[in-house]
Each structure stands twice: as C-alpha cells, then as structure tokens.
Amino acid sequence: MPTKKNSQFRNFDPYEPAKGEDYMGEKQLAHFTKMLDAWKAELMAEVDRTVTHMKDEAANFPDPADRATQEEEFSLELRTRDRERKLIKKIESTLELIDEEDYGFCDACGIEIGIKRLEARPTATECIDCKTLAEIKEKQERG
C-alpha cells in the first residue's frame, strides 16, 4: 500500500509507530527533527530567493504607476518573508524542545499531542482539545 505524502509545506513519509513503541521515543523524535529541519531549510531557501529576486528586479521606473506596482509587490513579499521569519523562529524553538526531550506533549494539560496532529502542524504545543477550548475562549472574549 503506497504511503501518502503531505504536500502542505514539505514532503515526508507519515510515521507508522511499531506496536508497543514508546511515544516520542528516539525514532519518533528523529522523524520530527528531520521534518522540521527540511521545513526550515525550505523556508530559508525562499528567503534567499526573495533577496535575489528583489535585487534583480529592483528598478527605478519612470512611470509612477509602474513604480507603485513594484513597491506593492515588494511589500507583499516582505510581509510574507516576515511571517516566514517568525515561523523559522518557532521551528527553532520546537527543535530545542526535541533536544530537551520535551516535545509532543500539551503545554496546557500535559497529555500526548499525537503523531498525526504533529505531522499536520509540527510546531503545535497544545493537544487538539486544549487548542479548541483556547480558540472558543478567544472568540468569546472578542465578542
């Protein structure tokens, strides 16, 4: 049976734990380290491409409309890169949790977050129940 590939932000083979395997043992931690390292490298490459693109495409257009269009494109790219920069920091802090062997457990209640959830969002720090409750509480506070 072929394995599914997650194409949301990187390709990987889903982890299939062996029967009786300890949660967040050495093999699982290695799996998530590999995923996070690949994701970080992909984001870093995108940053490099943006810098190169902006250097290559920077032009002083005589037409104000052309200049405004280019500035807006660059602004959008920079906002995207800023979000990715924040994500890179989150990936780095997640890798630190793995090094400290404190990865995969909910910050709020301490239970296992779960392999499937972590594969969908490797930087998750809360189990689905605690995250759902936090989102409901946030909606109620905003009105």
N, C-alpha and C positions, 0 to 999 in steps of 0.2 A: 504494500500500500504506500503510495508516494506521500511524502510529508508536505505539509502546507508551508508556504513561505509568507512571512509578514512583510508586506511591502509598504507599510505606513511610513517608516523612516529608515529602514535598513532591512536587509535580508538575513535571515537566520533560520536554522532548523529548530523547531519547537523542542523544548526539553521534555523528555519522557523519563520520569523517575522510575528507578528499579523498585520492585516490590520490597517494602521494608526499609527503603532508603531514608536516611535522616533528612529532615527539612533543612535546607541551607547548609548542607554538608559541602565538602571540598569540590565535588563535581558541579554542584548547582552554583556555587559561588564563582567557579571558573567560567561557567556558561554565561552568567550575567556580567562578569568582568569583560569577557570577550565582546558581548553585545554592546556594552557601554563604551568600551574603547573604540569599537568600529563606528558607533554613532558620533562620538566626539571627533574622530578623525574626519568623518564626512562633513560635519559642521565646520571644522577648521578649514577644510579644503574649499568650502563655499565662501568663507571669509576671504581666503586668498584670491579666489576668482573675482569676488566683488572689487577688491582693491585693484587688481589688474584691469578689470573692466572699466572702472571709474577713471583710472589713469589713461587708458587707451581712448576712451570715449569723451573725455573732457575736452570741450571746445568752446571757444568764445563766439557764439553765433551772433551775427549782426542783427538778426530779426529777434525782437523781444519775445515773440510767441515761441520761437524755437528754443530760446534760452530758458524760458519759463517751463517748457515741457521737459527739457533735460534736467533742470533743477528739481522738478517734481519727481521724476524717475529716480534721481539720485537720493532724494529724501525718502522715498518709499523703500529703496534698497537699504539705506542706512537704518531705518526703523526695523526692518526685518533682521538685519545683522545684529542690532541691539538686542532683540528678543532672543536670537540665537546665542549671543554672548552670555545672556542670563541663563540660558539653558545649559551652556557649556559649564558654567559655574555649578549648576545643580547636578550635572553629571559628575563633576569632580567631587562634590561633597558626597554623592552616592557611592563613588568608588572608595572614598575614605571609610564609609560605613562598612563596605565589604571588607576592607583591610582590617577594620576593628571587629569583624565578625558580628556586626550588629545590623545586618541587612535583612530585609524581608519580614520584619515584624512591625506591627502597627505602633506608631508613636502614641496614639491615644489609649488603646486598650491592651496592647502587648501581644495580641494573637498573631498568627501567621497571616501575612497578606495574601499569599498564594502565588504559585508559579504562573498561572495563566494571567492573572492581573498584572504581575510584574513584567511579563513578556509584552503585554499590551502597553504598559506605562512603567518602564524600568526604574523611574525616579520616584515612584509612589512611596509615600511614607505612612499612609493610612489604609486600613482594610476598607473594603467597599462599604460596609455598614457605617463605619465612623465617617467616611468621606461623604456619604449620602446624608447623614444627620447634620454634618457641618454645613453642607450646601442648603439644606432646608432651613437651618437656623439663620444662615446668612440672608436668605430670601425673606424670612420673617422680619429680620431686623431692618431690611431696606424698605419693606412695606409693599 
